[in-house]
Amino acid sequence: MAHPKSRISKQRKRKRRTHYKATHAQIATCATTGEKHQYHRSYFDDEGNLYYRGKVLIGVED
């Protein structure tokens, strides 16, 4: 009968047996700028303005 060389911890065993996998990030399209970005993240447009939820957080000086 086979014997393990060393003890496997409960955490290590459960990590191996789990079927939970990471999913792809969800992509949203801004209605204001049309830029694609991740949900709940700020993003820059082509002009360099920083947007979050369709509002300008930091504008670029011309």
N, C-alpha and C positions, 0 to 999 in steps of 0.2 A: 504494500500500500504506500502511496506517495505521501511524503511529508513536506510541508513548506519549510524553506530554509530559515525564514524569519517571519515574525508575526505581522499580519496586515492590519492596520488600524481600522476602526469603524468608519472614520471619515474617508480614508483612501478607498475602502471597499464600496462605500455608498457613491462616491464620485464616479467610480468606474461603472456602476450599475445604472446610473441615471440616464434618462433619455432626453433631458433638457438640452437644447441646443440654442446657441445665439441666433437671433434673427437679423435680417437686413434692416438698416435704418429706414424709417419712413421719410419720403421726400414730399415736400409741399411746394406749391408754386404761389408766389406772392401776387395778390390781385393788383397791387399798386405798381410794382416794377416788372413783374413777369419773371423774376429770378427764381431759380430752384434752390431750395435750402432744406435743411433738416428741421423738423418740428422743434419748437422751444429753443431755437438757436438764433442768434443775430447773424447777419450776413451783409456783405458789401455788394453794391451794384457796380455797374461799369464805370461810373464817374468817381467812385471811391467813397460814397456816402454809406454810413453804417445804419442798417434798418433792423427793426425788431417789431413784429406784429403789424407791419405796414406803415410804421411811423419812423421818421428819421431820428436817430439817436445822436449821431455826430455827422454834421454836414461838412463838406469840403469848401474851403474858402476859394473863390475864383480870383 
